[in-house]
Amino acid sequence: MTEQQQAPEAAAPQPAAEPPMPDVPRPAAEPPMPDIPPTPDVPSAATVLPGPPPGGGSRRRLRAVLRWTAAVVVFAVAGAGTAYGITGMERADVPGLATASDGRWDYPQLVRPPLPSGSPPPLAESNKAGAHYADLRALVLPAPTGAREDRTLRGTDGWLETKGFLAEYALKDEQKEFGQRLTDHGLRHIAARGWTTQDGTHTRIYLLQFNSAALVDNMVTYGNAIVSYDSPRYQMRGSETPAADEDLPLRAQLEGIRYFSYTEAKPYGAEQVRQAYLTAGDTLAVIVQSRKGAAAAVPFQQTVVLQSELLA
């Protein structure tokens, strides 16, 4: 039985083969992107724009949706980046948010004079006498920018006579008593500086150096001390009602230095007087600020802290 051979069906025409794509050079690897703040959640296009009409939308509608979605993402990322940038900046760096001056003075850069070779700092444990081996005249706080210096406190060769310091006190008998106590405790010399700023604040700083820290501690600690918690023992000129000044921040006070700060309470006379006594090793620092009307607290505290840093 012979098989019947069927004629082959005509093959369907095949589309012409497309020419092979030319090799396209791959772009060089891009450097890693820097870290950016996380992108906030962005709503999907479906929640931003209405859906396509029944039966499907046109390609033009699809392209519009994609453009709107991209715009939302761009604005969200830009907003997050701006917020990150502002929170990472200091307040004074943001235009319009700079903090107004709080009244601090512009002091020059402070530099302690070098110690003689092998000499310890005054507050070092190895320095039992608490001695300042650096020249005390170089440890007096300099005047701030724009201030007019009081050259009468320079004294002779930078050392002020004791009577120049005692002139700060109002009563003659107290001047005499205080002067005798300074002599009994072995006062060596006094370095001083004074100035007046443009607002009329008059500052005086006196550094009294003794033979040891123990002698200084004796003057402020034991019976008949020159200071107490609520008031100094001797009345300064122009200060009739001194009271404890508790506004000096504790975080600004240095370890190893004792602070006794006072301010004249209301009602005061023609001017207000602020004063402070600091003990730093073998040195007693007396700082006085006075101003007609009222003496601002911030520059006084700033002066006290900076002077203590120079003595540390």
DAPEBEL-V445740 format. One record per residue. N is the residue number from 1. SS is DSSP state (helix for helix, strand for strand, loop for the rest). OMEGA is omega in whole degrees, -180 to 180 (999 if undefined). Layout:
# DAPEBEL-V445740
N/SS/OMEGA ; N/SS/OMEGA
This chain:
# DAPEBEL-V445740
1/loop/-177 ; 2/loop/178 ; 3/loop/177 ; 4/loop/177 ; 5/loop/179 ; 6/loop/179 ; 7/loop/179 ; 8/loop/178 ; 9/loop/179 ; 10/loop/-179 ; 11/loop/179 ; 12/loop/-179 ; 13/loop/178 ; 14/loop/179 ; 15/loop/-179 ; 16/loop/-180 ; 17/loop/179 ; 18/loop/179 ; 19/loop/-179 ; 20/loop/179 ; 21/loop/177 ; 22/loop/177 ; 23/loop/180 ; 24/loop/-179 ; 25/loop/179 ; 26/loop/179 ; 27/loop/178 ; 28/loop/-179 ; 29/loop/-180 ; 30/loop/177 ; 31/loop/-179 ; 32/loop/180 ; 33/loop/177 ; 34/loop/178 ; 35/loop/176 ; 36/loop/179 ; 37/loop/-178 ; 38/loop/-179 ; 39/loop/180 ; 40/loop/178 ; 41/loop/-179 ; 42/loop/179 ; 43/loop/179 ; 44/loop/-180 ; 45/helix/-178 ; 46/helix/-179 ; 47/helix/179 ; 48/helix/-177 ; 49/loop/176 ; 50/loop/-179 ; 51/loop/-180 ; 52/loop/179 ; 53/loop/180 ; 54/loop/179 ; 55/loop/179 ; 56/loop/180 ; 57/loop/179 ; 58/loop/177 ; 59/helix/178 ; 60/helix/177 ; 61/helix/-180 ; 62/helix/179 ; 63/helix/179 ; 64/helix/178 ; 65/helix/-179 ; 66/helix/179 ; 67/helix/179 ; 68/helix/179 ; 69/helix/179 ; 70/helix/180 ; 71/helix/179 ; 72/helix/180 ; 73/helix/-179 ; 74/helix/-179 ; 75/helix/179 ; 76/helix/180 ; 77/helix/179 ; 78/helix/179 ; 79/helix/179 ; 80/helix/179 ; 81/helix/179 ; 82/helix/179 ; 83/helix/179 ; 84/helix/-179 ; 85/helix/-179 ; 86/helix/-179 ; 87/helix/179 ; 88/loop/-179 ; 89/loop/172 ; 90/loop/-177 ; 91/helix/-177 ; 92/helix/-179 ; 93/helix/-178 ; 94/loop/-179 ; 95/loop/179 ; 96/loop/-179 ; 97/loop/-180 ; 98/loop/-180 ; 99/loop/180 ; 100/loop/180 ; 101/loop/179 ; 102/loop/176 ; 103/loop/180 ; 104/loop/179 ; 105/loop/180 ; 106/loop/179 ; 107/loop/173 ; 108/loop/179 ; 109/loop/-177 ; 110/loop/179 ; 111/loop/176 ; 112/loop/176 ; 113/loop/-179 ; 114/loop/177 ; 115/loop/173 ; 116/loop/-177 ; 117/loop/177 ; 118/loop/-179 ; 119/loop/-180 ; 120/loop/173 ; 121/loop/-175 ; 122/loop/-176 ; 123/loop/178 ; 124/loop/-180 ; 125/loop/-180 ; 126/loop/-179 ; 127/loop/-174 ; 128/loop/-179 ; 129/loop/-177 ; 130/loop/-174 ; 131/loop/170 ; 132/loop/-179 ; 133/loop/174 ; 134/loop/179 ; 135/loop/-176 ; 136/helix/-180 ; 137/helix/178 ; 138/helix/-179 ; 139/helix/177 ; 140/loop/-179 ; 141/loop/177 ; 142/loop/179 ; 143/loop/177 ; 144/loop/-179 ; 145/loop/176 ; 146/loop/-179 ; 147/loop/177 ; 148/strand/-174 ; 149/strand/176 ; 150/loop/-174 ; 151/helix/180 ; 152/helix/-180 ; 153/helix/179 ; 154/loop/-180 ; 155/loop/179 ; 156/strand/-179 ; 157/loop/178 ; 158/loop/178 ; 159/strand/-178 ; 160/loop/176 ; 161/loop/-177 ; 162/helix/-179 ; 163/helix/176 ; 164/helix/176 ; 165/helix/-177 ; 166/helix/178 ; 167/loop/177 ; 168/loop/-173 ; 169/strand/-167 ; 170/loop/-170 ; 171/loop/-177 ; 172/helix/-179 ; 173/helix/177 ; 174/helix/175 ; 175/helix/-179 ; 176/helix/-180 ; 177/helix/-180 ; 178/helix/179 ; 179/helix/179 ; 180/helix/179 ; 181/helix/178 ; 182/helix/178 ; 183/helix/-178 ; 184/helix/-179 ; 185/loop/173 ; 186/loop/176 ; 187/loop/-179 ; 188/loop/180 ; 189/strand/-177 ; 190/strand/171 ; 191/strand/-174 ; 192/strand/174 ; 193/strand/178 ; 194/strand/178 ; 195/strand/176 ; 196/strand/180 ; 197/loop/-175 ; 198/loop/179 ; 199/loop/177 ; 200/loop/179 ; 201/loop/-179 ; 202/strand/-177 ; 203/strand/174 ; 204/strand/179 ; 205/strand/179 ; 206/strand/175 ; 207/strand/-178 ; 208/strand/-177 ; 209/strand/-180 ; 210/loop/-176 ; 211/loop/179 ; 212/loop/177 ; 213/helix/-179 ; 214/helix/179 ; 215/helix/177 ; 216/helix/179 ; 217/helix/180 ; 218/helix/-178 ; 219/helix/-175 ; 220/helix/-172 ; 221/helix/-169 ; 222/loop/-176 ; 223/loop/-178 ; 224/loop/179 ; 225/loop/-178 ; 226/loop/178 ; 227/strand/171 ; 228/loop/-177 ; 229/loop/-170 ; 230/loop/-179 ; 231/loop/173 ; 232/strand/-177 ; 233/loop/-175 ; 234/loop/-174 ; 235/loop/177 ; 236/strand/178 ; 237/loop/177 ; 238/loop/-178 ; 239/loop/-176 ; 240/loop/-177 ; 241/loop/180 ; 242/strand/179 ; 243/strand/-179 ; 244/strand/177 ; 245/loop/-176 ; 246/loop/-177 ; 247/loop/179 ; 248/loop/-175 ; 249/loop/179 ; 250/helix/-178 ; 251/helix/180 ; 252/helix/-178 ; 253/loop/-175 ; 254/loop/177 ; 255/loop/-180 ; 256/loop/178 ; 257/loop/179 ; 258/strand/-175 ; 259/strand/172 ; 260/strand/-172 ; 261/strand/-177 ; 262/strand/174 ; 263/strand/-179 ; 264/strand/-178 ; 265/loop/176 ; 266/loop/-5 ; 267/loop/176 ; 268/loop/-173 ; 269/loop/-175 ; 270/loop/179 ; 271/strand/176 ; 272/strand/-179 ; 273/strand/172 ; 274/strand/-178 ; 275/strand/180 ; 276/strand/175 ; 277/strand/180 ; 278/strand/173 ; 279/strand/179 ; 280/strand/-179 ; 281/loop/-178 ; 282/loop/-173 ; 283/strand/172 ; 284/strand/179 ; 285/strand/177 ; 286/strand/-177 ; 287/strand/-177 ; 288/strand/172 ; 289/strand/178 ; 290/strand/180 ; 291/strand/177 ; 292/strand/-177 ; 293/loop/180 ; 294/loop/177 ; 295/loop/-176 ; 296/loop/-177 ; 297/helix/-172 ; 298/helix/179 ; 299/helix/177 ; 300/helix/179 ; 301/helix/179 ; 302/helix/-180 ; 303/helix/-180 ; 304/helix/-177 ; 305/helix/-179 ; 306/helix/178 ; 307/helix/179 ; 308/helix/179 ; 309/helix/178 ; 310/helix/-178 ; 311/helix/-175 ; 312/loop/999
